[in-house]
Amino acid sequence: MVAFTEAIQTGDLERLEVLLDRHPELAVERFGDARMSQTSLHVATDWPGHWPRVAETIRRLVRAGADVHARFDGPHHETPLHWAASSDDVAAFLRARGASSAADPGPG
């Protein structure tokens, strides 16, 4: 999993594609533990203006099956769109794929 999250955070699109080809389940897998977990889209949108090539990374994750509606499991239940709000291009891409800005991020 470390190689996958590193590929997301460094914008290494080639390595991301190789990992998704070999392990397609990574696009939908949750990362974390019993208390808190997140998806690959949460990893990508955690610092949307910071990670290189984040918009293209997110396009590839969604194309591989990542769920734009997936919620963070923990003290809140935010979607990737909530986390991407500080990055207009990422937020616009997620909205174009049906993500709702009206989703309630409150406790489950």
N, CA and C atoms as a LAMMPS dump frame, in Angstrom:
ITEM: TIMESTEP
0
ITEM: NUMBER OF ATOMS
324
ITEM: BOX BOUNDS ff ff ff
-5.0000000000000000e+02 5.0000000000000000e+02
-5.0000000000000000e+02 5.0000000000000000e+02
-5.0000000000000000e+02 5.0000000000000000e+02
ITEM: ATOMS id mol type element x y z
1 1 1 N 0.797 -1.198 0
2 1 2 C 0 0 0
3 1 3 C 0.847 1.273 0
4 2 1 N 2.014 1.201 0.612
5 2 2 C 2.872 2.378 0.69
6 2 3 C 3.253 2.848 -0.708
7 3 1 N 3.602 1.927 -1.588
8 3 2 C 3.979 2.302 -2.956
9 3 3 C 2.822 2.993 -3.669
10 4 1 N 1.597 2.543 -3.409
11 4 2 C 0.419 3.119 -4.05
12 4 3 C 0.181 4.547 -3.555
13 5 1 N 0.193 4.749 -2.249
14 5 2 C -0.026 6.105 -1.734
15 5 3 C 1.126 7.031 -2.122
16 6 1 N 2.344 6.503 -2.185
17 6 2 C 3.474 7.323 -2.642
18 6 3 C 3.291 7.733 -4.099
19 7 1 N 2.805 6.825 -4.934
20 7 2 C 2.564 7.16 -6.343
21 7 3 C 1.53 8.276 -6.452
22 8 1 N 0.495 8.221 -5.62
23 8 2 C -0.528 9.274 -5.616
24 8 3 C 0.09 10.596 -5.176
25 9 1 N 0.813 10.575 -4.078
26 9 2 C 1.331 11.807 -3.486
27 9 3 C 2.486 12.425 -4.264
28 10 1 N 3.192 11.638 -5.046
29 10 2 C 4.297 12.184 -5.843
30 10 3 C 3.889 12.466 -7.284
31 11 1 N 2.662 12.095 -7.65
32 11 2 C 2.217 12.298 -9.028
33 11 3 C 2.903 11.378 -10.01
34 12 1 N 3.367 10.231 -9.531
35 12 2 C 4.054 9.26 -10.384
36 12 3 C 3 8.444 -11.138
37 13 1 N 2.533 8.997 -12.248
38 13 2 C 1.432 8.399 -13.005
39 13 3 C 1.794 7.048 -13.599
40 14 1 N 3.043 6.878 -14
41 14 2 C 3.456 5.601 -14.573
42 14 3 C 3.381 4.492 -13.518
43 15 1 N 3.918 4.771 -12.338
44 15 2 C 3.873 3.77 -11.266
45 15 3 C 2.43 3.528 -10.826
46 16 1 N 1.624 4.573 -10.782
47 16 2 C 0.209 4.433 -10.431
48 16 3 C -0.484 3.481 -11.396
49 17 1 N -0.251 3.664 -12.699
50 17 2 C -0.868 2.793 -13.708
51 17 3 C -0.417 1.342 -13.548
52 18 1 N 0.869 1.132 -13.308
53 18 2 C 1.388 -0.229 -13.12
54 18 3 C 0.719 -0.878 -11.916
55 19 1 N 0.648 -0.157 -10.813
56 19 2 C 0.036 -0.707 -9.601
57 19 3 C -1.447 -0.996 -9.8
58 20 1 N -2.162 -0.106 -10.48
59 20 2 C -3.588 -0.338 -10.737
60 20 3 C -3.798 -1.499 -11.705
61 21 1 N -2.9 -1.657 -12.681
62 21 2 C -2.999 -2.802 -13.598
63 21 3 C -2.796 -4.121 -12.859
64 22 1 N -1.827 -4.138 -11.951
65 22 2 C -1.52 -5.366 -11.201
66 22 3 C -2.507 -5.629 -10.064
67 23 1 N -3.018 -4.556 -9.477
68 23 2 C -3.897 -4.669 -8.305
69 23 3 C -5.089 -3.721 -8.472
70 24 1 N -6.028 -4.02 -9.363
71 24 2 C -7.139 -3.102 -9.624
72 24 3 C -7.983 -2.794 -8.39
73 25 1 N -7.947 -3.673 -7.395
74 25 2 C -8.717 -3.446 -6.168
75 25 3 C -8.224 -2.224 -5.388
76 26 1 N -7.011 -1.765 -5.671
77 26 2 C -6.483 -0.59 -4.973
78 26 3 C -7.338 0.651 -5.206
79 27 1 N -7.993 0.73 -6.354
80 27 2 C -8.819 1.902 -6.66
81 27 3 C -9.969 2.057 -5.672
82 28 1 N -10.454 0.95 -5.111
83 28 2 C -11.612 1.007 -4.207
84 28 3 C -11.276 0.605 -2.771
85 29 1 N -10.065 0.186 -2.534
86 29 2 C -9.674 -0.269 -1.2
87 29 3 C -9.643 0.89 -0.202
88 30 1 N -9.891 0.566 1.061
89 30 2 C -9.819 1.549 2.138
90 30 3 C -8.472 1.405 2.84
91 31 1 N -7.898 2.538 3.219
92 31 2 C -6.604 2.58 3.886
93 31 3 C -6.803 3.121 5.295
94 32 1 N -6.281 2.425 6.275
95 32 2 C -6.411 2.87 7.654
96 32 3 C -6.591 1.692 8.576
97 33 1 N -7.392 1.896 9.607
98 33 2 C -7.637 0.846 10.592
99 33 3 C -9.112 0.853 10.986
100 34 1 N -9.441 0.132 12.057
101 34 2 C -10.837 0.018 12.483
102 34 3 C -11.413 1.358 12.951
103 35 1 N -10.575 2.27 13.421
104 35 2 C -11.049 3.571 13.893
105 35 3 C -11.271 4.563 12.76
106 36 1 N -10.349 4.59 11.801
107 36 2 C -10.419 5.558 10.708
108 36 3 C -9.898 4.931 9.427
109 37 1 N -10.583 5.204 8.334
110 37 2 C -10.086 4.742 7.039
111 37 3 C -10.52 5.709 5.953
112 38 1 N -9.77 5.669 4.867
113 38 2 C -10.018 6.55 3.731
114 38 3 C -9.757 5.795 2.442
115 39 1 N -10.161 6.384 1.336
116 39 2 C -9.966 5.771 0.026
117 39 3 C -8.799 6.447 -0.703
118 40 1 N -8.476 5.911 -1.869
119 40 2 C -7.411 6.507 -2.686
120 40 3 C -7.746 7.947 -3.064
121 41 1 N -9.026 8.241 -3.287
122 41 2 C -9.406 9.617 -3.614
123 41 3 C -9.21 10.545 -2.422
124 42 1 N -9.424 10.043 -1.215
125 42 2 C -9.14 10.861 -0.038
126 42 3 C -7.638 11.147 0.056
127 43 1 N -6.822 10.146 -0.242
128 43 2 C -5.367 10.351 -0.231
129 43 3 C -5.011 11.456 -1.223
130 44 1 N -5.569 11.394 -2.422
131 44 2 C -5.25 12.373 -3.466
132 44 3 C -5.769 13.766 -3.132
133 45 1 N -6.941 13.85 -2.505
134 45 2 C -7.538 15.159 -2.238
135 45 3 C -7.144 15.73 -0.885
136 46 1 N -6.353 14.994 -0.119
137 46 2 C -5.945 15.472 1.199
138 46 3 C -5.141 16.766 1.096
139 47 1 N -4.304 16.88 0.11
140 47 2 C -3.532 18.094 -0.163
141 47 3 C -3.642 18.395 -1.654
142 48 1 N -4.838 18.718 -2.159
143 48 2 C -5.028 18.812 -3.61
144 48 3 C -4.173 19.851 -4.313
145 49 1 N -3.815 20.913 -3.651
146 49 2 C -2.96 21.899 -4.295
147 49 3 C -1.483 21.608 -4.121
148 50 1 N -1.18 20.573 -3.366
149 50 2 C 0.209 20.26 -3.032
150 50 3 C 0.769 19.106 -3.859
151 51 1 N -0.013 18.052 -4.031
152 51 2 C 0.491 16.878 -4.759
153 51 3 C 0.642 17.212 -6.243
154 52 1 N 1.765 16.857 -6.84
155 52 2 C 1.939 17.116 -8.273
156 52 3 C 0.985 16.268 -9.116
157 53 1 N 0.508 16.84 -10.202
158 53 2 C -0.361 16.156 -11.177
159 53 3 C -1.599 15.525 -10.521
160 54 1 N -2.124 16.181 -9.482
161 54 2 C -3.235 15.588 -8.732
162 54 3 C -4.492 15.429 -9.583
163 55 1 N -4.799 16.376 -10.453
164 55 2 C -6.012 16.249 -11.267
165 55 3 C -5.925 15.018 -12.171
166 56 1 N -4.778 14.805 -12.805
167 56 2 C -4.614 13.621 -13.662
168 56 3 C -4.59 12.345 -12.822
169 57 1 N -4.002 12.398 -11.65
170 57 2 C -4.018 11.243 -10.746
171 57 3 C -5.456 10.864 -10.423
172 58 1 N -6.275 11.848 -10.091
173 58 2 C -7.674 11.589 -9.745
174 58 3 C -8.436 11.054 -10.952
175 59 1 N -8.187 11.598 -12.13
176 59 2 C -8.838 11.07 -13.345
177 59 3 C -8.555 9.577 -13.496
178 60 1 N -7.307 9.205 -13.29
179 60 2 C -6.928 7.792 -13.456
180 60 3 C -7.532 6.918 -12.368
181 61 1 N -7.597 7.414 -11.147
182 61 2 C -8.223 6.643 -10.066
183 61 3 C -9.707 6.422 -10.343
184 62 1 N -10.392 7.465 -10.792
185 62 2 C -11.825 7.342 -11.1
186 62 3 C -12.024 6.398 -12.276
187 63 1 N -11.201 6.515 -13.296
188 63 2 C -11.293 5.61 -14.441
189 63 3 C -11.094 4.156 -14.005
190 64 1 N -10.283 3.945 -12.969
191 64 2 C -10.023 2.594 -12.46
192 64 3 C -11.116 2.109 -11.507
193 65 1 N -12.094 2.975 -11.21
194 65 2 C -13.223 2.55 -10.385
195 65 3 C -13.348 3.199 -9.025
196 66 1 N -12.486 4.156 -8.693
197 66 2 C -12.585 4.831 -7.395
198 66 3 C -13.941 5.519 -7.272
199 67 1 N -14.526 5.445 -6.094
200 67 2 C -15.874 5.956 -5.833
201 67 3 C -15.819 7.409 -5.379
202 68 1 N -16.374 8.325 -6.186
203 68 2 C -16.373 9.746 -5.826
204 68 3 C -17.287 10.031 -4.639
205 69 1 N -18.168 9.09 -4.296
206 69 2 C -19.099 9.27 -3.177
207 69 3 C -18.597 8.636 -1.88
208 70 1 N -17.467 7.964 -1.922
209 70 2 C -16.945 7.268 -0.737
210 70 3 C -16.72 8.262 0.395
211 71 1 N -17.03 7.821 1.59
212 71 2 C -16.884 8.688 2.759
213 71 3 C -15.712 8.242 3.625
214 72 1 N -15.07 9.213 4.226
215 72 2 C -14.049 8.956 5.23
216 72 3 C -14.739 8.284 6.409
217 73 1 N -14.155 7.234 6.938
218 73 2 C -14.687 6.591 8.139
219 73 3 C -13.864 7.053 9.327
220 74 1 N -14.501 7.758 10.235
221 74 2 C -13.817 8.278 11.413
222 74 3 C -14.712 9.262 12.125
223 75 1 N -14.137 10.286 12.739
224 75 2 C -14.942 11.237 13.495
225 75 3 C -15.864 12.081 12.615
226 76 1 N -15.636 12.092 11.338
227 76 2 C -16.512 12.754 10.369
228 76 3 C -16.653 11.813 9.186
229 77 1 N -17.509 12.15 8.264
230 77 2 C -17.765 11.27 7.118
231 77 3 C -17.702 12.061 5.819
232 78 1 N -16.623 12.784 5.636
233 78 2 C -16.478 13.626 4.464
234 78 3 C -16.138 12.813 3.219
235 79 1 N -16.61 13.31 2.091
236 79 2 C -16.307 12.709 0.797
237 79 3 C -15.02 13.34 0.247
238 80 1 N -14.463 12.771 -0.82
239 80 2 C -13.294 13.404 -1.437
240 80 3 C -13.574 14.847 -1.871
241 81 1 N -14.817 15.137 -2.266
242 81 2 C -15.139 16.505 -2.681
243 81 3 C -14.983 17.479 -1.518
244 82 1 N -15.375 17.08 -0.329
245 82 2 C -15.16 17.953 0.831
246 82 3 C -13.676 18.277 0.974
247 83 1 N -12.838 17.268 0.801
248 83 2 C -11.393 17.467 0.967
249 83 3 C -10.805 18.268 -0.193
250 84 1 N -11.426 18.197 -1.359
251 84 2 C -10.9 18.865 -2.551
252 84 3 C -11.362 20.31 -2.67
253 85 1 N -12.168 20.765 -1.742
254 85 2 C -12.769 22.092 -1.858
255 85 3 C -11.738 23.202 -2.049
256 86 1 N -10.518 23.005 -1.6
257 86 2 C -9.49 24.035 -1.755
258 86 3 C -8.812 23.996 -3.119
259 87 1 N -9.227 23.096 -3.979
260 87 2 C -8.622 22.977 -5.307
261 87 3 C -9.728 22.967 -6.355
262 88 1 N -9.927 24.088 -7.03
263 88 2 C -11.044 24.229 -7.958
264 88 3 C -11.082 23.17 -9.042
265 89 1 N -9.923 22.842 -9.658
266 89 2 C -9.949 21.882 -10.757
267 89 3 C -10.308 20.485 -10.269
268 90 1 N -9.851 20.109 -9.091
269 90 2 C -10.186 18.797 -8.544
270 90 3 C -11.661 18.754 -8.157
271 91 1 N -12.149 19.785 -7.499
272 91 2 C -13.557 19.837 -7.106
273 91 3 C -14.457 19.799 -8.343
274 92 1 N -14.106 20.53 -9.384
275 92 2 C -14.908 20.538 -10.612
276 92 3 C -14.943 19.157 -11.251
277 93 1 N -13.815 18.461 -11.261
278 93 2 C -13.771 17.119 -11.835
279 93 3 C -14.676 16.176 -11.057
280 94 1 N -14.599 16.21 -9.723
281 94 2 C -15.429 15.317 -8.907
282 94 3 C -16.913 15.641 -9.066
283 95 1 N -17.274 16.929 -9.144
284 95 2 C -18.687 17.293 -9.368
285 95 3 C -19.157 16.795 -10.731
286 96 1 N -18.292 16.865 -11.733
287 96 2 C -18.659 16.39 -13.071
288 96 3 C -18.908 14.889 -13.089
289 97 1 N -18.353 14.173 -12.114
290 97 2 C -18.562 12.726 -12.007
291 97 3 C -19.694 12.396 -11.041
292 98 1 N -20.462 13.42 -10.62
293 98 2 C -21.646 13.191 -9.808
294 98 3 C -21.485 13.4 -8.322
295 99 1 N -20.304 13.799 -7.853
296 99 2 C -20.125 14.036 -6.418
297 99 3 C -21.004 15.205 -5.993
298 100 1 N -21.595 15.096 -4.822
299 100 2 C -22.523 16.114 -4.341
300 100 3 C -21.878 16.996 -3.288
301 101 1 N -21.962 18.298 -3.494
302 101 2 C -21.465 19.232 -2.484
303 101 3 C -22.45 19.357 -1.334
304 102 1 N -23.63 18.762 -1.48
305 102 2 C -24.641 18.796 -0.426
306 102 3 C -24.508 17.629 0.545
307 103 1 N -23.565 16.723 0.305
308 103 2 C -23.395 15.568 1.191
309 103 3 C -23.043 16.045 2.592
310 104 1 N -23.738 15.52 3.581
311 104 2 C -23.534 15.905 4.975
312 104 3 C -22.28 15.231 5.523
313 105 1 N -21.264 16.011 5.934
314 105 2 C -20.031 15.419 6.445
315 105 3 C -20.09 15.082 7.93
316 106 1 N -21.241 15.262 8.54
317 106 2 C -21.369 15.051 9.981
318 106 3 C -21.213 13.605 10.398
319 107 1 N -21.241 13.378 11.706
320 107 2 C -21.121 12.009 12.225
321 107 3 C -22.21 11.111 11.676
322 108 1 N -21.847 9.84 11.444
323 108 2 C -22.752 8.863 10.867
324 108 3 C -23.927 8.647 11.726
